[in-house]
């Protein structure tokens, strides 16, 4: 039934559904037996963790989080899930935590409230709400920075878009992002303190000219090298081009990185290139429309062409779920999309629906990637269920 439905949807032109069986996760994808690729710490030259989407939603919370605490109702964070993930990442001693957006509820218009300059008007403004929500999230991850893990933030739609304005990115929200996250992008002194070296070839300035964007994209789309790997963060909701990746800048950046001789390329954005259609109801697949860059398939394809061309791996969130896929595997493509929008926000998959991957579709999950001396790259996904059971290994993949 599922296979035939996907076929009908593909005939209607929804190329995002050419996902093959890679969307259906076995419990663990075992690595080949490789003595050089063991888990001895001395063989790991670089590790990072990644997750996204921890903001709470008091209007539509996940039923397993009810009743919401007064704390989470006010600060709009799934504190219990995120704090457990943060503790685990710290224990894993990852060099970085890339957080793939929607760390705050946001969704307002962070302008100065000139129409109501009373105390109540200022405190109740979207501007102050943004700043207080950022402050709460920053406090939750601050311990990582003090204990060896550098936090790299990625802007999501809740950070840059204004819901009442039609879910469109706003320049004021981009400015609020830089005001609250800019010190992390990139703090060379902190890098030096943590790792004994600074990030190499850092590019954090305005990239808007490459893709004819209308607002300053500094510290929204940026990149750097570390230990011969290249890390790129992209803003997938720039002003005027919501749900579009900065393809021209990305292509130029990756070409320069390859010319420098980097071994691995990791790209982080908020919205997925390919929607994960996780469930089935009487009326069809869920979600019932593309959730990310595949709202514009031509633009999405241009983005994925770059990912495939440079052997990159793309990490994203937005859908509140864990999923991995090789979207073009049927066509010979090898690039992976790793979706880790599973950091605490209300799950996309309701408890009572049939999903493709019941073991992981309602798991709070993150991924940790290790790069070995022999340049093998292994991803291990960890998670715990919606009732906060024991943490388990959900999946292991050799990326390169």
ABEGO torsion letter per residue (X at the ends): XAAAAAAAAAAAGBAAABAEAAABBBABBBBBBBAAABABAAABABBBBBBBGABBBAABBBAAAOBBBAAAAAAGBBAAAAAAAAAAAAAAGBABBBBAEGABAEGBBBBBBAABABAAAAAABAAAAAAAAAAAAAAAAAAAAAAGBBBBBBBBAAAABBAAAGGBBBAAAAAAAAAAAAAAOBBAAAAAAAAGBBBBGBBABBAAAAAGBABBABGABBBBBBGGBBBBBBBABBBGBBGBBBAAAAAAAAAAAAAAGBABBBBBBABBABBBBABBBAAEBOBABBABAAABAAAAAAAAAAAAAAGBBBBBBGBBBBBBBBAAAAAGBABBBBBBAAAGBBBABBAABBBABAAAAABBBBBBBBBBAAGBBBBBBBBBBAAGBBBBBABBBBAX
